[in-house]
Amino acid sequence: RPPRSTPKPSSAASDVYKRQTTDTPAGNESISFVQRIEAFNMSRFALGTSSARPMVASFWVKGAGTGTYSFFMKIITQSTQRIYNKTFSVTTSWQKITIPIPAGTTGPLTTSKTGYGAEIGVVLCANIDSGGATDGTWQNWVLSADSYAVSGQKNFFDSTSNDIEFAGFQLVEGTTIGRFEFSNIGLQLQRCHRHLYTCLLYTSPSPRDS
């Protein structure tokens, strides 16, 4: 849909989150906005090897739920799971967030090419009870809210007046990032065809039925 304001990418759709009720995370609770990435598409970064390449993530964000949020990238390796965390600030005006991600050499990545090899996300709230993750560092992931959020994490759910809007997420190889890359429908369709599987329904016995 058309952008509500500038300088967000001129044709990028956005995702908006609003609160209807308030909530305070407890125990091991955390809530994040997450995108999983197939291992096949992560293989070019050579993560988990001595040849691992650095990456840069970027996105646009604004919201009434101002404060410090935690970005994370989690990768799935053959031996463990690794996570990188970095904080950023949200204001009521559109701003472009750029997050350099250093090469992660511990691994290697999972051998399942069609499974998910990584996920990137933004933490909306987390119950940090053990100091939180280390800002700007790769570390081993454990099943805990402390693995996702850095100390000082905003609780997006602390007010029904909060909203937050994201647009233009991208992840590229290297140490710098250029203009937002738009891909056409035809190219996206070709990419989807790699996962296409056709099933045929026979109304009478066939040699292939067995």
C-alpha beads as a LAMMPS data file, in Angstrom:
LAMMPS data file: protein, C-alpha beads

210 atoms
209 bonds

1 atom types
1 bond types

-500.0 500.0 xlo xhi
-500.0 500.0 ylo yhi
-500.0 500.0 zlo zhi

Masses

1 110.0

Atoms # bond

1 1 1 0.000 0.000 0.000
2 1 1 1.184 3.605 -0.470
3 1 1 3.456 4.976 2.234
4 1 1 1.916 7.180 4.916
5 1 1 4.874 9.505 4.980
6 1 1 8.428 9.926 3.787
7 1 1 11.337 9.141 3.723
8 1 1 10.348 5.459 3.813
9 1 1 11.137 3.534 0.541
10 1 1 8.683 5.005 -1.951
11 1 1 6.923 1.762 -2.895
12 1 1 7.546 -0.448 0.120
13 1 1 4.615 -1.909 1.993
14 1 1 4.781 -1.796 5.757
15 1 1 3.685 -3.854 8.750
16 1 1 1.935 -2.072 11.601
17 1 1 1.505 -3.419 15.136
18 1 1 -0.886 -1.886 17.653
19 1 1 -1.727 -2.732 21.268
20 1 1 -5.286 -3.432 22.462
21 1 1 -4.357 -4.391 26.037
22 1 1 -1.266 -4.022 28.209
23 1 1 0.958 -6.868 29.336
24 1 1 4.187 -7.451 31.243
25 1 1 6.335 -10.437 30.191
26 1 1 7.102 -12.956 32.922
27 1 1 9.088 -16.152 33.282
28 1 1 10.786 -16.970 29.989
29 1 1 8.466 -14.879 27.821
30 1 1 9.521 -12.804 24.828
31 1 1 7.655 -11.625 21.728
32 1 1 9.405 -10.802 18.471
33 1 1 8.718 -9.810 14.875
34 1 1 10.603 -12.553 12.960
35 1 1 11.506 -13.587 9.402
36 1 1 12.981 -17.047 8.844
37 1 1 15.475 -17.553 5.998
38 1 1 15.983 -20.849 4.193
39 1 1 19.405 -22.469 4.632
40 1 1 19.807 -22.569 0.824
41 1 1 19.660 -18.771 0.701
42 1 1 22.110 -18.410 3.609
43 1 1 24.794 -20.707 2.144
44 1 1 26.483 -17.901 0.163
45 1 1 27.468 -16.170 3.418
46 1 1 29.610 -19.208 4.410
47 1 1 28.604 -18.732 8.044
48 1 1 30.214 -21.091 10.513
49 1 1 33.443 -21.355 8.496
50 1 1 36.740 -19.471 8.398
51 1 1 35.526 -17.920 5.104
52 1 1 32.383 -16.416 6.675
53 1 1 31.328 -13.088 5.170
54 1 1 29.976 -10.065 7.021
55 1 1 26.415 -8.887 6.389
56 1 1 24.360 -5.755 6.793
57 1 1 20.677 -5.653 7.769
58 1 1 18.567 -2.550 7.275
59 1 1 14.946 -1.504 7.671
60 1 1 12.757 1.540 8.242
61 1 1 10.852 2.006 11.482
62 1 1 8.754 4.514 13.395
63 1 1 6.194 4.327 16.197
64 1 1 4.530 5.788 19.218
65 1 1 6.143 3.009 21.260
66 1 1 9.443 4.874 21.420
67 1 1 12.478 3.438 23.163
68 1 1 15.302 0.933 22.773
69 1 1 14.617 -2.320 20.916
70 1 1 16.781 -5.351 20.174
71 1 1 17.501 -6.674 16.681
72 1 1 18.789 -10.247 16.421
73 1 1 20.035 -12.750 13.877
74 1 1 20.019 -16.406 14.899
75 1 1 21.757 -19.054 12.781
76 1 1 21.244 -22.809 12.957
77 1 1 24.515 -24.760 12.909
78 1 1 25.236 -28.487 12.943
79 1 1 26.389 -28.345 16.554
80 1 1 24.554 -25.435 18.179
81 1 1 22.632 -22.252 17.522
82 1 1 24.319 -18.865 17.464
83 1 1 22.753 -15.436 17.889
84 1 1 23.876 -11.868 17.229
85 1 1 22.139 -8.969 19.016
86 1 1 22.178 -5.233 18.413
87 1 1 20.099 -2.427 19.923
88 1 1 18.476 0.454 18.061
89 1 1 16.124 3.294 18.979
90 1 1 12.582 3.960 17.722
91 1 1 11.167 7.487 17.423
92 1 1 7.875 8.866 16.113
93 1 1 9.485 9.728 12.736
94 1 1 10.581 7.353 9.980
95 1 1 14.266 6.482 10.238
96 1 1 16.460 3.976 8.481
97 1 1 18.203 1.519 10.798
98 1 1 21.445 -0.028 9.506
99 1 1 22.975 -2.914 11.460
100 1 1 26.381 -4.345 10.449
101 1 1 26.638 -8.056 11.315
102 1 1 30.213 -9.358 11.641
103 1 1 31.171 -12.678 10.076
104 1 1 30.122 -15.587 12.279
105 1 1 32.820 -18.264 12.063
106 1 1 31.488 -20.782 14.624
107 1 1 29.472 -23.609 13.063
108 1 1 29.163 -24.782 10.360
109 1 1 25.590 -24.104 9.242
110 1 1 22.993 -26.851 9.202
111 1 1 23.247 -29.223 6.232
112 1 1 19.481 -29.065 5.680
113 1 1 19.273 -26.821 2.622
114 1 1 15.479 -26.678 2.614
115 1 1 15.133 -26.203 6.348
116 1 1 15.538 -22.786 7.892
117 1 1 19.134 -21.754 8.369
118 1 1 18.658 -18.397 10.041
119 1 1 16.115 -15.954 11.337
120 1 1 16.219 -12.218 11.822
121 1 1 13.886 -10.343 14.085
122 1 1 13.060 -7.426 16.329
123 1 1 12.167 -8.033 19.969
124 1 1 8.992 -6.251 21.083
125 1 1 9.223 -7.320 24.722
126 1 1 11.195 -9.759 26.870
127 1 1 11.521 -10.643 30.520
128 1 1 15.235 -10.101 31.060
129 1 1 16.154 -11.722 34.365
130 1 1 19.823 -12.641 33.841
131 1 1 21.340 -9.464 32.454
132 1 1 20.254 -9.954 28.841
133 1 1 22.294 -10.607 25.710
134 1 1 25.588 -8.853 24.983
135 1 1 25.107 -5.978 22.563
136 1 1 27.001 -6.357 19.271
137 1 1 28.385 -9.868 19.875
138 1 1 27.853 -13.378 18.479
139 1 1 27.108 -15.849 21.276
140 1 1 25.602 -19.286 21.830
141 1 1 21.810 -19.268 21.854
142 1 1 19.869 -20.837 24.726
143 1 1 16.128 -21.118 25.218
144 1 1 15.754 -17.944 27.238
145 1 1 14.385 -14.437 26.795
146 1 1 17.875 -13.266 27.764
147 1 1 19.248 -14.668 24.494
148 1 1 17.051 -12.375 22.396
149 1 1 17.034 -9.016 24.179
150 1 1 19.713 -6.647 25.412
151 1 1 19.351 -4.914 28.779
152 1 1 17.161 -1.818 28.466
153 1 1 14.751 -3.473 26.021
154 1 1 11.488 -1.575 25.571
155 1 1 8.247 -3.296 26.571
156 1 1 6.066 -2.486 23.573
157 1 1 3.048 -3.828 25.457
158 1 1 3.231 -1.389 28.369
159 1 1 0.629 0.988 26.883
160 1 1 -2.413 0.698 24.609
161 1 1 -1.230 3.894 22.911
162 1 1 1.816 2.124 21.472
163 1 1 2.187 1.272 17.812
164 1 1 5.205 0.428 15.687
165 1 1 5.584 0.261 11.904
166 1 1 8.301 -1.499 9.876
167 1 1 9.142 -1.313 6.174
168 1 1 11.883 -2.227 3.712
169 1 1 13.710 -5.045 5.494
170 1 1 16.756 -6.289 3.615
171 1 1 19.866 -8.352 4.323
172 1 1 22.935 -8.108 2.072
173 1 1 26.498 -9.359 2.007
174 1 1 29.279 -6.909 2.833
175 1 1 29.819 -3.955 5.122
176 1 1 27.715 -1.313 3.365
177 1 1 24.177 -1.228 2.036
178 1 1 22.746 0.564 -0.988
179 1 1 19.248 1.459 -2.116
180 1 1 16.360 -0.881 -1.322
181 1 1 16.143 -3.664 -3.905
182 1 1 12.704 -4.364 -5.358
183 1 1 12.177 -7.682 -7.190
184 1 1 9.465 -8.175 -9.804
185 1 1 6.669 -10.722 -9.563
186 1 1 8.136 -12.884 -12.341
187 1 1 11.422 -13.324 -10.497
188 1 1 9.661 -14.144 -7.243
189 1 1 7.515 -16.722 -9.062
190 1 1 10.637 -18.429 -10.446
191 1 1 12.066 -18.645 -6.946
192 1 1 8.850 -20.194 -5.653
193 1 1 8.879 -22.824 -8.423
194 1 1 11.917 -24.430 -6.800
195 1 1 9.551 -25.631 -4.064
196 1 1 6.723 -26.709 -6.387
197 1 1 5.533 -30.303 -6.128
198 1 1 2.695 -31.563 -8.321
199 1 1 0.320 -34.269 -7.060
200 1 1 -1.941 -36.128 -9.493
201 1 1 -5.232 -37.743 -8.496
202 1 1 -6.120 -40.950 -10.400
203 1 1 -9.714 -42.133 -10.605
204 1 1 -8.702 -45.654 -11.688
205 1 1 -5.784 -47.978 -10.904
206 1 1 -2.494 -46.956 -12.487
207 1 1 1.018 -48.514 -12.433
208 1 1 2.188 -45.450 -10.594
209 1 1 -0.333 -45.988 -7.796
210 1 1 1.899 -48.703 -6.328

Bonds

1 1 1 2
2 1 2 3
3 1 3 4
4 1 4 5
5 1 5 6
6 1 6 7
7 1 7 8
8 1 8 9
9 1 9 10
10 1 10 11
11 1 11 12
12 1 12 13
13 1 13 14
14 1 14 15
15 1 15 16
16 1 16 17
17 1 17 18
18 1 18 19
19 1 19 20
20 1 20 21
21 1 21 22
22 1 22 23
23 1 23 24
24 1 24 25
25 1 25 26
26 1 26 27
27 1 27 28
28 1 28 29
29 1 29 30
30 1 30 31
31 1 31 32
32 1 32 33
33 1 33 34
34 1 34 35
35 1 35 36
36 1 36 37
37 1 37 38
38 1 38 39
39 1 39 40
40 1 40 41
41 1 41 42
42 1 42 43
43 1 43 44
44 1 44 45
45 1 45 46
46 1 46 47
47 1 47 48
48 1 48 49
49 1 49 50
50 1 50 51
51 1 51 52
52 1 52 53
53 1 53 54
54 1 54 55
55 1 55 56
56 1 56 57
57 1 57 58
58 1 58 59
59 1 59 60
60 1 60 61
61 1 61 62
62 1 62 63
63 1 63 64
64 1 64 65
65 1 65 66
66 1 66 67
67 1 67 68
68 1 68 69
69 1 69 70
70 1 70 71
71 1 71 72
72 1 72 73
73 1 73 74
74 1 74 75
75 1 75 76
76 1 76 77
77 1 77 78
78 1 78 79
79 1 79 80
80 1 80 81
81 1 81 82
82 1 82 83
83 1 83 84
84 1 84 85
85 1 85 86
86 1 86 87
87 1 87 88
88 1 88 89
89 1 89 90
90 1 90 91
91 1 91 92
92 1 92 93
93 1 93 94
94 1 94 95
95 1 95 96
96 1 96 97
97 1 97 98
98 1 98 99
99 1 99 100
100 1 100 101
101 1 101 102
102 1 102 103
103 1 103 104
104 1 104 105
105 1 105 106
106 1 106 107
107 1 107 108
108 1 108 109
109 1 109 110
110 1 110 111
111 1 111 112
112 1 112 113
113 1 113 114
114 1 114 115
115 1 115 116
116 1 116 117
117 1 117 118
118 1 118 119
119 1 119 120
120 1 120 121
121 1 121 122
122 1 122 123
123 1 123 124
124 1 124 125
125 1 125 126
126 1 126 127
127 1 127 128
128 1 128 129
129 1 129 130
130 1 130 131
131 1 131 132
132 1 132 133
133 1 133 134
134 1 134 135
135 1 135 136
136 1 136 137
137 1 137 138
138 1 138 139
139 1 139 140
140 1 140 141
141 1 141 142
142 1 142 143
143 1 143 144
144 1 144 145
145 1 145 146
146 1 146 147
147 1 147 148
148 1 148 149
149 1 149 150
150 1 150 151
151 1 151 152
152 1 152 153
153 1 153 154
154 1 154 155
155 1 155 156
156 1 156 157
157 1 157 158
158 1 158 159
159 1 159 160
160 1 160 161
161 1 161 162
162 1 162 163
163 1 163 164
164 1 164 165
165 1 165 166
166 1 166 167
167 1 167 168
168 1 168 169
169 1 169 170
170 1 170 171
171 1 171 172
172 1 172 173
173 1 173 174
174 1 174 175
175 1 175 176
176 1 176 177
177 1 177 178
178 1 178 179
179 1 179 180
180 1 180 181
181 1 181 182
182 1 182 183
183 1 183 184
184 1 184 185
185 1 185 186
186 1 186 187
187 1 187 188
188 1 188 189
189 1 189 190
190 1 190 191
191 1 191 192
192 1 192 193
193 1 193 194
194 1 194 195
195 1 195 196
196 1 196 197
197 1 197 198
198 1 198 199
199 1 199 200
200 1 200 201
201 1 201 202
202 1 202 203
203 1 203 204
204 1 204 205
205 1 205 206
206 1 206 207
207 1 207 208
208 1 208 209
209 1 209 210
